[in-house]
């Protein structure tokens, strides 16, 4: 039997046991894992070094090397995050709704684990701990498939997890790592409907697109963010500029940063040159329409391709529009349904924008950078869903749960 | 452009408009459609006759012909169901949760339509009205793909729907039927991620398996029901027998009927012969283990295959077990996670069974036949989900909704 199938069976066999564990038992396992991570720091770092050395020998870019590194600080951060996760409310077992039918049948809708989560992810080895701990907290078993470039680190971290599980009341086999990182094995994993209840890809667009296109197991899609800021006629100048700078520059490489600014013509007439200057002071390269180009210098012409691009960099497109409706149409055409914002003092326009823009999160007078599980107050985040089913927007622990109806009767028949 | 792509674009273009329609506007459209169905009865029946005649000419089995037929009574029933649907609560626009963050940002989690629903279904033409009306009630556009055997009926019904939409405030193009019923077109539909937000297959196991295996669009899976009844040691004899007869015979062809009865040994020693007699009196064929065979006559030996089979007929497998744990293990091995029941007066065993059996609905002292949107009190049903994501168990209107976060600030930046 292949490594994949064998491990899929191992994790699947733990689900009934895991589903019945108490919150204290799960939190205790997370606390033990936190301690083990600190105690096995030297082992983890030495295994991680093998990935780093091989990466350097293979000419991996330093920014990718940086993402691979597990140093003392990063391991301490992971250990600390586990203790914080243990403090969070456990959604499993919650009775979400309860009602009785005229025939006396009592119905409870309860939260239960999903079962087995298949996690497919790229370089960062911290995802190994992150994904495994979020799954364990919610009573799920997890089959991990990381990238070959982090295989030593991931193997070491899963050994530490299994050491911790052995000291806990949770089943030892609940977390498994696929050591064969070939594409063939990943493709087999996409079709493992008998063992996996969901696949969660974490990484770049290409990885996610491949999983979505090829998986028959249901996927939780965390997609790209081509996000917009619309500055309406009545927007306060300082607020609009401050939010534009924040949403574009505070961390340009993330999915909730903005890529295009749409500016209402009258506002643009009065304030666009100031917005351009502020962006350029912050080292942002601007691609603009003719109106925008006339309001500043060093602006290249924005093309159709600009409006379709998630720059993930200090580049922004600026386009002027006549109405809120034109802004909405642009966003619904080019956006990726992630995070969108309107800056306005006109409440009617805010309502129209928020109702008609199709996105996971729509903001009025605030930066798009708040689309994040921690900023929302969830205390944890598995990713930001851009699909419409199951979970949309920042996903906290509840996104890792399913439901089960419990029905109590006294002999009811139909 | 193909018929499929053209219609996919038409429906997709209506989603923003549809999402902003009021409950009154949507209910008004359903009421107009109800009237149009009654007024265009002759047209519908005459088109339906073409399908019936072709079906008979092709030697279609009479039971399938019966499923195809649209007569006056059935059309009146559909018209009546539309008026009942108009009476149901509209989930769209509900604020499900609302909270504020320490920085003053206010977050609302609201219910919104999913967008475009792709519906792939077999013979019964009433699904055309059923699916379209549930989608319209929840502000969704819908692309329908019925079977070739019902193409005249489906085309007529969609014409009636479009006539009704033209008299309503809803966009005319919100419901479209793919007239090309080839497999190639269905396969293209499976991959239409740019236009469809979800695919819902309705029909037999083969259809559903094909969609799940091949679709890259997210699927709402409504699967098979290999359901069990476990009669525990302390089960009241009359209740256990009455529920067994009801769950097996009241409508054997549906997914929430039971296929295997597991009986605790001591109960079996005292009462199994009476259960066997009652089942046989109700014309149920029994496949049993050795213990069961010794308690009655005309019982064939149950094999591994029996335990895996959803008979959907007046046949039942009976197996004796020593403990509740043995029953749970059998169910988690052979069941399809649909509906499972325990009959017992022992509350501890009921709790163990309900916690450890992995199914959408688990019953204590009631028939599995209640797993149904109407029996649950939802007033409508799109199907019964056997998957873990998005919706599990009977799906009412809420299963056709997604969520959107609306965030109000006064200049918050990160």
Contacts between the chains, C-beta under 8 A, distances in Angstrom:
chain1	res1	chain2	res2	distance
A	15	B	358	7.2
A	16	B	328	7.7
A	16	B	332	6.1
A	16	B	356	5.4
A	16	B	358	6.7
A	19	B	355	7.2
A	19	B	356	7.4
A	19	B	358	7.5
A	20	B	355	5.5
A	20	B	356	6.3
A	99	B	377	6.8
A	101	B	375	7.3
A	101	B	376	7.7
A	101	B	377	6.0
A	105	B	366	5.7
A	105	B	370	6.2
A	107	B	376	6.4
A	107	B	377	7.9
A	114	B	388	4.8
A	114	B	389	7.3
A	115	B	358	7.2
A	115	B	388	6.0
A	191	B	213	7.8
A	193	B	212	7.1
A	197	B	387	7.7
A	197	B	388	4.5
A	197	B	389	7.5
A	198	B	388	6.8
A	198	B	389	5.9
A	212	B	193	7.1
A	212	B	216	5.7
A	213	B	191	7.8
A	213	B	216	5.0
A	214	B	216	7.5
A	215	B	216	7.9
A	216	B	212	5.7
A	216	B	213	5.0
A	216	B	214	7.5
A	216	B	215	7.9
A	218	B	218	6.8
A	218	B	219	7.2
A	218	B	221	8.0
A	218	B	387	6.2
A	218	B	388	7.7
A	218	B	389	4.9
A	219	B	218	7.3
A	220	B	389	7.4
A	236	B	411	7.6
A	239	B	410	8.0
A	239	B	411	4.3
A	242	B	411	6.7
A	242	B	413	5.9
A	243	B	411	6.8
A	243	B	413	5.8
A	246	B	413	3.7
A	246	B	414	6.1
A	247	B	413	7.7
A	250	B	413	7.5
A	250	B	414	5.6
A	328	B	16	7.7
A	332	B	16	6.1
A	354	B	406	5.3
A	355	B	19	7.3
A	355	B	20	5.5
A	356	B	16	5.4
A	356	B	19	7.4
A	356	B	20	6.3
A	358	B	15	7.2
A	358	B	16	6.7
A	358	B	19	7.5
A	358	B	115	7.2
A	359	B	404	7.1
A	360	B	404	6.8
A	360	B	405	6.4
A	361	B	404	7.6
A	361	B	405	4.3
A	361	B	407	6.2
A	362	B	404	6.7
A	362	B	405	7.2
A	362	B	406	5.7
A	362	B	407	7.0
A	363	B	407	4.6
A	363	B	408	7.9
A	363	B	409	6.6
A	364	B	406	7.7
A	364	B	407	7.0
A	364	B	408	5.0
A	364	B	409	6.7
A	365	B	408	7.1
A	365	B	409	4.7
A	365	B	410	5.6
A	365	B	411	5.9
A	365	B	412	7.7
A	366	B	105	5.8
A	366	B	407	5.8
A	366	B	408	7.5
A	366	B	409	3.0
A	366	B	410	7.8
A	366	B	411	7.1
A	366	B	412	4.2
A	366	B	413	7.6
A	367	B	412	6.4
A	367	B	413	4.6
A	367	B	414	5.6
A	369	B	413	7.3
A	369	B	414	4.0
A	370	B	105	6.3
A	370	B	407	6.7
A	370	B	412	7.0
A	370	B	414	6.2
A	371	B	405	7.9
A	375	B	101	7.3
A	375	B	414	7.1
A	376	B	101	7.7
A	376	B	107	6.4
A	376	B	405	7.8
A	377	B	99	6.9
A	377	B	101	6.0
A	377	B	107	7.9
A	387	B	197	7.7
A	387	B	218	6.3
A	388	B	114	4.8
A	388	B	115	6.0
A	388	B	197	4.5
A	388	B	198	6.8
A	388	B	218	7.7
A	388	B	402	4.0
A	389	B	114	7.3
A	389	B	197	7.5
A	389	B	198	5.9
A	389	B	218	4.9
A	389	B	220	7.4
A	389	B	389	6.6
A	389	B	390	4.3
A	389	B	402	7.0
A	390	B	389	4.3
A	390	B	390	4.2
A	392	B	402	5.5
A	392	B	403	5.1
A	392	B	404	7.1
A	393	B	403	7.2
A	393	B	404	7.9
A	393	B	405	5.1
A	402	B	388	4.0
A	402	B	389	7.1
A	402	B	392	5.5
A	403	B	392	5.1
A	403	B	393	7.2
A	404	B	359	7.1
A	404	B	360	6.8
A	404	B	361	7.6
A	404	B	362	6.7
A	404	B	392	7.1
A	404	B	393	7.9
A	405	B	360	6.4
A	405	B	361	4.2
A	405	B	362	7.2
A	405	B	371	7.8
A	405	B	376	7.8
A	405	B	393	5.1
A	406	B	354	5.3
A	406	B	362	5.7
A	406	B	364	7.7
A	407	B	361	6.2
A	407	B	362	7.0
A	407	B	363	4.7
A	407	B	364	7.0
A	407	B	366	5.8
A	407	B	370	6.7
A	408	B	363	7.9
A	408	B	364	5.0
A	408	B	365	7.1
A	408	B	366	7.5
A	409	B	363	6.7
A	409	B	364	6.7
A	409	B	365	4.8
A	409	B	366	3.0
A	410	B	239	8.0
A	410	B	365	5.6
A	410	B	366	7.9
A	411	B	236	7.7
A	411	B	239	4.3
A	411	B	242	6.7
A	411	B	243	6.8
A	411	B	365	5.8
A	411	B	366	7.1
A	412	B	365	7.7
A	412	B	366	4.2
A	412	B	367	6.4
A	412	B	370	7.0
A	413	B	242	5.9
A	413	B	243	5.8
A	413	B	246	3.7
A	413	B	247	7.7
A	413	B	250	7.5
A	413	B	366	7.6
A	413	B	367	4.6
A	413	B	369	7.3
A	414	B	246	6.1
A	414	B	250	5.7
A	414	B	367	5.6
A	414	B	369	4.0
A	414	B	370	6.2
A	414	B	375	7.1
